[in-house]
Amino acid sequence: MNTKNIFKTLFMAVLLLVGTNKAMAQNTVLYSNENGQDLQSGSTYDFNLGNFTNAKAGDILRVWGVPYDAPSEWNWAATPHKIEIQDRGWTTVFSKTDGFDATLGYYDFTLSQNNIDKFNATEPVWYNYCGRILGEWFRLYKVEIVPGSGSTPEPTTHNITITASNGTITANPTNAAEGETITLTIAPDNGYELQSISAVAGGQPVALNGSGNTRTFTMPACDVTVTGNFIKERQYVSASIPSAGYATFCSTEPLDFSGITTLKAYYATAVSDTEVTFKQVTGTVAAGTGLLLVGTTSQVLVAEAGNECTGNLLVGVLGNDEIVNAANKYVLVVKDGEVKFADTAAQAATVPVGKAYLQAPSNSRILTFSFDGEATGISAVNTVESQKLAVYNLQGQRVTTMNKGLYIINGKKVMIK
């Protein structure tokens, strides 16, 4: 019996032996040749390694075979023995040089997920197999995948569900195991912006990190639901207030004054012979509403819709500047250090677009203010101006600076707001 037949007999005996091993019955055979295939130096032998779809990280790729010496005609003093396992692109994944047993045996290579992905790759398309084995003076009998002691279970993955309208939120990856980092990419639809985004897992909030159009979170041990709220992009109108702190105003857009701390908006509700009464706007106003603003220059949010200020006596100017010249039409002026409304009977005034004038019958040429019932001659008086005027407190003491309260200015009572 020649050497090759001896190894064939040994190989068949091994197959019978492993056939009785229940665990080995789960092995996936990728190649088998009971006669053995000689892999000679200088030649290429390709073998279909089968499909690695069911392989898992930690599984073992087992190669059965035996080395043999090169024929004497090769005239080599020493001939190495070697096997190489290559992926679909013919890149070496595993290799072994020398150190083989003299008799039939097997040699194990532990698979990683990266190895498996290489064998399962769909490129290059010009090669129909998922890999090949090359050898130098090695007789190959069998190749198989063994889910032996090196096998590790795949981690449990959890899903990510996303709810959003008027924009999209994408997760990468879309499912993951506990502890993995998830990246959320936010893309509002045209004309919209993100108002809020949140994530919940098992009824508990999941912490989101990041800002702008990117958020990240760590995957918990259960499914996650991400909710995004998109709203129409917010637009703002600049309300310019001069140093006196008062200005009339009118906008072509409905406005929202809620939440603004740098100014207050008022509309006129009544006029007497000496003063005009104002009521504060605390929410939205319709486009074109004439207003009196008190404070500093601010950005005012454009609202989707606004409320009408019923009975408002301030007339907003839109389209073109308006020239007013009548006893019942008043414009905002600063006179003798006080901000007042003065009629335009004696002298016409031009009210620019975006401003307002007061239209109401009154017997007075000058009207002071009353805010929600509190009278004032107006606090357009700053520290420097007060030094030029005769300003006294109610105790008759002259002052150069004023806080909130009632003062005597040039012989008149003035409420400083």
C-alpha positions as CSV (number, residue, x, y, z in Angstrom):
1,M,0.0,0.0,0.0
2,N,1.5,3.4,-1.0
3,T,1.6,6.5,1.2
4,K,-1.3,8.2,-0.5
5,N,-3.5,5.1,0.1
6,I,-2.4,4.9,3.7
7,F,-3.6,8.5,4.3
8,K,-6.8,7.8,2.4
9,T,-7.5,4.9,4.9
10,L,-6.6,7.1,7.8
11,F,-8.9,9.9,6.5
12,M,-11.8,7.5,6.1
13,A,-11.2,6.2,9.7
14,V,-11.2,9.8,11.0
15,L,-14.5,10.5,9.2
16,L,-16.1,7.4,10.8
17,L,-14.8,8.5,14.2
18,V,-16.1,12.1,14.0
19,G,-19.4,10.8,12.6
20,T,-20.1,9.4,16.1
21,N,-19.4,12.8,17.7
22,K,-22.7,14.6,18.1
23,A,-21.0,18.0,18.2
24,M,-19.0,17.4,15.0
25,A,-22.3,16.6,13.2
26,Q,-23.0,20.3,13.4
27,N,-19.8,21.1,11.3
28,T,-20.3,22.7,7.9
29,V,-18.2,20.9,5.3
30,L,-16.8,23.3,2.6
31,Y,-14.6,20.9,0.8
32,S,-13.9,17.2,1.0
33,N,-11.8,14.8,-1.1
34,E,-11.1,11.3,0.3
35,N,-8.3,10.8,-2.1
36,G,-6.6,14.1,-1.2
37,Q,-5.7,16.9,-3.4
38,D,-2.0,17.6,-3.9
39,L,-1.1,21.3,-3.6
40,Q,2.3,21.7,-5.3
41,S,4.6,24.6,-5.2
42,G,4.4,26.7,-8.3
43,S,0.8,25.7,-9.1
44,T,-2.5,27.3,-8.1
45,Y,-5.4,25.2,-7.0
46,D,-8.8,26.9,-6.5
47,F,-11.5,25.4,-4.3
48,N,-14.9,26.7,-3.6
49,L,-15.0,27.4,0.1
50,G,-18.8,27.5,0.1
51,N,-21.0,30.1,1.7
52,F,-20.1,31.6,5.1
53,T,-23.5,33.1,5.7
54,N,-24.1,30.9,8.8
55,A,-20.6,31.4,10.2
56,K,-20.3,33.4,13.4
57,A,-17.4,35.3,14.9
58,G,-15.4,32.8,17.0
59,D,-16.2,29.8,14.8
60,I,-13.2,27.8,13.6
61,L,-12.1,27.2,10.0
62,R,-10.5,23.7,10.1
63,V,-8.2,22.4,7.4
64,W,-7.4,18.6,7.2
65,G,-4.3,17.4,5.4
66,V,-0.7,16.2,5.6
67,P,2.6,17.6,4.2
68,Y,4.6,15.7,1.7
69,D,8.1,16.1,0.3
70,A,8.8,17.5,-3.1
71,P,10.0,15.0,-5.7
72,S,13.7,14.5,-6.0
73,E,13.6,16.1,-9.5
74,W,12.9,19.5,-7.9
75,N,16.5,19.2,-6.6
76,W,15.8,21.4,-3.6
77,A,17.8,21.0,-0.5
78,A,14.8,22.0,1.7
79,T,11.3,22.5,0.6
80,P,8.9,24.5,2.8
81,H,5.3,23.2,3.4
82,K,2.6,25.9,3.4
83,I,-1.1,26.5,3.1
84,E,-2.9,29.8,2.4
85,I,-6.6,30.5,2.7
86,Q,-7.7,33.4,0.5
87,D,-10.9,35.4,0.3
88,R,-12.9,36.2,-2.8
89,G,-10.5,38.9,-3.9
90,W,-7.6,36.4,-3.5
91,T,-6.2,38.2,-0.5
92,T,-4.6,35.9,2.1
93,V,-6.8,35.7,5.3
94,F,-5.0,32.8,7.0
95,S,-1.7,31.1,6.4
96,K,0.6,28.4,7.9
97,T,4.2,27.6,7.0
98,D,5.9,24.5,8.3
99,G,5.2,23.1,11.8
100,F,2.8,20.4,10.3
101,D,2.4,16.9,11.7
102,A,3.9,14.2,9.7
103,T,0.6,12.2,9.7
104,L,-2.9,13.3,8.8
105,G,-4.1,16.1,11.1
106,Y,-6.1,19.3,11.1
107,Y,-5.2,22.9,11.6
108,D,-7.6,25.5,13.0
109,F,-8.0,29.2,12.2
110,T,-10.4,31.3,14.3
111,L,-12.9,33.4,12.3
112,S,-13.6,37.0,13.1
113,Q,-16.6,38.9,11.8
114,N,-14.2,40.8,9.5
115,N,-12.9,37.4,8.1
116,I,-16.5,36.3,7.5
117,D,-17.4,39.5,5.7
118,K,-14.4,39.1,3.4
119,F,-15.5,35.6,2.4
120,N,-19.1,36.7,1.9
121,A,-18.2,39.8,-0.1
122,T,-19.9,40.2,-3.5
123,E,-16.9,41.8,-5.1
124,P,-15.0,41.3,-7.2
125,V,-17.7,39.9,-9.5
126,W,-15.3,38.2,-11.8
127,Y,-14.6,35.5,-9.3
128,N,-17.5,33.0,-8.7
129,Y,-16.2,31.4,-5.5
130,C,-16.0,32.9,-2.0
131,G,-12.4,31.9,-1.5
132,R,-9.7,29.4,-2.3
133,I,-6.8,27.4,-0.8
134,L,-3.3,27.4,-2.1
135,G,-0.5,25.2,-0.8
136,E,3.1,24.2,-1.1
137,W,3.6,20.5,-0.8
138,F,0.5,19.9,1.2
139,R,-2.1,17.2,0.5
140,L,-5.6,18.6,1.3
141,Y,-8.4,16.3,2.4
142,K,-11.1,18.4,3.9
143,V,-12.1,22.0,4.9
144,E,-15.0,22.7,7.4
145,I,-16.4,25.2,9.8
146,V,-16.5,24.0,13.4
147,P,-18.7,25.9,16.0
148,G,-16.3,24.5,18.7
149,S,-15.2,26.1,21.9
150,G,-14.0,29.2,20.2
151,S,-17.5,30.1,19.1
152,T,-19.1,33.2,20.7
153,P,-22.8,34.0,20.5
154,E,-23.9,37.0,18.5
155,P,-24.9,39.9,20.8
156,T,-28.6,40.7,21.0
157,T,-29.5,43.7,18.9
158,H,-32.3,46.2,19.5
159,N,-34.3,48.3,17.1
160,I,-34.6,52.1,16.7
161,T,-38.0,53.5,15.7
162,I,-38.2,57.1,14.5
163,T,-41.3,59.3,14.4
164,A,-41.1,62.7,12.7
165,S,-43.0,64.9,10.3
166,N,-41.9,68.0,8.2
167,G,-38.4,66.6,8.4
168,T,-36.4,63.3,8.6
169,I,-34.2,61.8,11.3
170,T,-32.0,58.8,10.4
171,A,-30.2,56.5,12.7
172,N,-26.8,54.9,12.0
173,P,-26.9,52.0,12.7
174,T,-30.7,51.3,12.6
175,N,-30.3,48.5,15.2
176,A,-27.5,47.8,17.7
177,A,-26.4,45.9,20.7
178,E,-26.3,47.4,24.2
179,G,-23.5,49.8,24.6
180,E,-23.1,50.7,20.9
181,T,-23.1,54.4,19.9
182,I,-25.9,55.5,17.7
183,T,-25.7,58.7,15.5
184,L,-28.9,60.5,14.6
185,T,-28.8,62.8,11.6
186,I,-31.5,65.5,11.5
187,A,-32.7,67.0,8.2
188,P,-35.6,69.5,8.4
189,D,-37.8,69.9,5.3
190,N,-37.4,73.1,3.4
191,G,-38.8,76.0,5.4
192,Y,-38.9,74.1,8.7
193,E,-36.5,73.8,11.7
194,L,-36.2,71.3,14.6
195,Q,-38.1,72.4,17.6
196,S,-37.4,69.3,19.8
197,I,-36.0,65.8,19.7
198,S,-36.2,63.1,22.4
199,A,-35.6,59.4,22.8
200,V,-37.3,56.9,25.1
201,A,-36.5,53.2,25.9
202,G,-38.6,51.1,28.2
203,G,-40.6,54.2,29.3
204,Q,-37.4,56.0,30.4
205,P,-35.7,58.9,28.6
206,V,-32.5,58.2,26.8
207,A,-29.8,60.9,27.1
208,L,-29.0,62.6,23.8
209,N,-25.7,64.3,23.2
210,G,-24.8,66.9,20.5
211,S,-26.4,69.9,18.9
212,G,-27.3,71.3,15.5
213,N,-28.3,68.5,13.1
214,T,-26.5,65.7,14.9
215,R,-27.2,63.8,18.1
216,T,-25.7,60.6,19.6
217,F,-26.7,58.2,22.3
218,T,-25.6,54.9,23.8
219,M,-27.9,52.0,22.9
220,P,-29.6,50.6,26.0
221,A,-30.7,46.9,26.5
222,C,-34.0,47.4,24.7
223,D,-35.7,49.1,21.7
224,V,-35.5,52.9,21.4
225,T,-38.1,55.3,20.0
226,V,-36.9,58.6,18.8
227,T,-39.4,61.5,18.3
228,G,-38.6,64.7,16.4
229,N,-40.8,67.8,16.2
230,F,-40.3,70.2,13.3
231,I,-41.9,73.6,13.1
232,K,-41.9,76.3,10.4
233,E,-38.7,78.3,10.5
234,R,-39.0,81.2,12.9
235,Q,-38.7,84.7,11.4
236,Y,-38.0,87.8,13.4
237,V,-38.7,91.5,12.9
238,S,-36.3,94.1,14.3
239,A,-38.0,96.7,16.5
240,S,-35.7,99.7,16.8
241,I,-36.1,101.9,19.9
242,P,-34.2,105.2,20.2
243,S,-32.4,106.3,23.3
244,A,-35.5,107.9,24.8
245,G,-36.8,104.3,25.2
246,Y,-40.1,104.9,23.3
247,A,-41.2,104.4,19.7
248,T,-44.3,103.8,17.7
249,F,-44.3,100.7,15.6
250,C,-46.2,98.8,12.9
251,S,-45.3,95.5,11.1
252,T,-46.4,93.9,7.9
253,E,-46.3,90.6,9.8
254,P,-48.3,89.3,12.8
255,L,-46.0,89.4,15.8
256,D,-45.6,87.5,19.1
257,F,-44.6,89.6,22.1
258,S,-44.8,86.8,24.7
259,G,-41.5,86.0,26.4
260,I,-39.8,89.2,25.4
261,T,-38.1,90.9,28.4
262,T,-36.3,93.8,26.6
263,L,-39.4,95.7,25.6
264,K,-43.2,96.0,26.1
265,A,-45.8,96.7,23.5
266,Y,-49.0,98.7,24.1
267,Y,-52.0,99.8,22.1
268,A,-54.2,102.9,22.8
269,T,-57.6,102.3,24.3
270,A,-58.8,105.8,25.3
271,V,-58.0,109.5,25.1
272,S,-59.0,112.2,27.6
273,D,-58.4,116.0,27.3
274,T,-54.9,115.5,28.8
275,E,-53.7,111.9,28.4
276,V,-53.9,108.7,26.3
277,T,-54.4,105.4,28.0
278,F,-52.5,102.3,26.9
279,K,-53.0,98.6,27.5
280,Q,-50.1,96.1,27.3
281,V,-50.0,93.4,24.6
282,T,-49.1,90.1,26.2
283,G,-49.4,87.7,23.2
284,T,-49.8,88.1,19.5
285,V,-51.0,91.1,17.4
286,A,-52.3,91.1,13.9
287,A,-50.3,92.5,11.0
288,G,-50.6,96.3,10.6
289,T,-51.4,97.0,14.2
290,G,-50.2,100.4,15.5
291,L,-48.2,100.0,18.7
292,L,-46.2,102.0,21.3
293,L,-43.0,100.2,22.2
294,V,-41.2,100.8,25.5
295,G,-37.7,99.4,26.1
296,T,-34.7,98.7,24.0
297,T,-34.2,97.6,20.4
298,S,-35.2,93.9,20.1
299,Q,-36.0,91.1,17.8
300,V,-39.7,90.2,17.8
301,L,-40.9,86.8,16.7
302,V,-43.2,86.6,13.6
303,A,-46.3,84.7,14.5
304,E,-48.4,82.5,12.3
305,A,-51.5,84.6,13.1
306,G,-52.2,87.5,15.4
307,N,-55.0,88.9,17.5
308,E,-56.8,92.2,16.8
309,C,-56.4,94.9,19.3
310,T,-60.1,96.0,19.5
311,G,-60.6,99.7,19.8
312,N,-57.0,100.5,19.1
313,L,-56.5,104.3,18.5
314,L,-53.0,103.9,17.0
315,V,-53.0,103.8,13.2
316,G,-50.1,101.8,11.7
317,V,-48.5,103.1,8.5
318,L,-47.8,100.5,5.7
319,G,-47.0,100.8,2.0
320,N,-45.9,104.5,1.9
321,D,-45.0,107.2,4.3
322,E,-48.1,109.2,5.5
323,I,-48.3,112.9,6.0
324,V,-50.6,113.8,8.9
325,N,-51.9,117.4,9.5
326,A,-55.0,117.5,11.7
327,A,-56.0,118.4,15.2
328,N,-57.1,114.8,15.9
329,K,-53.9,113.2,14.7
330,Y,-51.0,113.0,17.1
331,V,-47.4,111.9,16.6
332,L,-44.9,110.9,19.2
333,V,-42.4,113.6,20.1
334,V,-39.8,114.4,22.8
335,K,-40.5,117.9,24.2
336,D,-38.8,119.5,27.2
337,G,-37.2,116.1,28.1
338,E,-40.6,114.3,28.1
339,V,-42.0,111.9,25.6
340,K,-45.6,112.9,24.6
341,F,-48.1,112.8,21.7
342,A,-48.5,116.2,20.0
343,D,-51.2,117.1,17.5
344,T,-50.4,118.0,14.0
345,A,-52.9,120.8,13.4
346,A,-50.3,123.6,13.4
347,Q,-47.5,121.7,11.7
348,A,-47.8,118.6,9.5
349,A,-45.7,115.6,10.3
350,T,-44.5,112.7,8.1
351,V,-45.0,109.3,9.7
352,P,-42.6,106.7,8.1
353,V,-43.6,103.3,7.0
354,G,-43.4,100.9,10.0
355,K,-44.5,103.6,12.5
356,A,-47.8,104.7,13.8
357,Y,-49.8,107.9,14.8
358,L,-52.6,108.4,17.3
359,Q,-56.0,109.3,15.9
360,A,-58.6,110.5,18.5
361,P,-60.6,113.6,19.3
362,S,-59.1,115.7,22.1
363,N,-59.1,119.3,23.1
364,S,-55.4,119.1,24.1
365,R,-52.4,119.9,21.9
366,I,-50.2,117.6,24.1
367,L,-51.2,114.3,25.5
368,T,-49.3,112.5,28.3
369,F,-49.4,108.7,28.9
370,S,-51.3,106.4,31.2
371,F,-50.3,102.8,31.2
372,D,-53.2,100.6,32.3
373,G,-54.4,103.5,34.5
374,E,-51.0,104.7,35.9
375,A,-50.3,108.3,34.8
376,T,-46.9,109.4,33.6
377,G,-45.4,112.5,32.0
378,I,-42.9,109.9,30.6
379,S,-39.6,108.6,31.7
380,A,-37.6,109.5,28.7
381,V,-35.5,111.4,31.2
382,N,-32.1,109.7,31.8
383,T,-29.5,110.7,34.3
384,V,-27.8,113.3,32.1
385,E,-31.0,115.0,31.1
386,S,-32.3,115.1,34.7
387,Q,-29.3,117.2,35.6
388,K,-30.5,119.8,33.1
389,L,-34.1,119.9,34.6
390,A,-35.5,120.8,37.9
391,V,-36.3,117.3,39.3
392,Y,-37.5,116.9,42.9
393,N,-38.7,113.9,45.0
394,L,-42.0,114.2,47.0
395,Q,-40.0,115.4,50.0
396,G,-38.9,118.5,48.1
397,Q,-35.3,117.3,47.7
398,R,-33.7,117.9,44.3
399,V,-32.3,114.7,42.7
400,T,-29.9,114.0,39.7
401,T,-30.8,110.3,39.3
402,M,-34.2,108.7,39.3
403,N,-35.5,105.2,40.1
404,K,-39.1,104.0,39.7
405,G,-41.6,106.3,41.4
406,L,-43.3,109.7,41.4
407,Y,-41.2,112.9,40.9
408,I,-41.8,116.6,40.4
409,I,-40.2,117.6,37.1
410,N,-40.4,121.3,36.0
411,G,-43.4,121.7,38.3
412,K,-45.3,118.6,37.1
413,K,-45.8,115.2,38.7
414,V,-44.1,112.5,36.6
415,M,-44.4,108.7,37.2
416,I,-41.1,107.0,36.3
417,K,-41.7,103.4,35.2
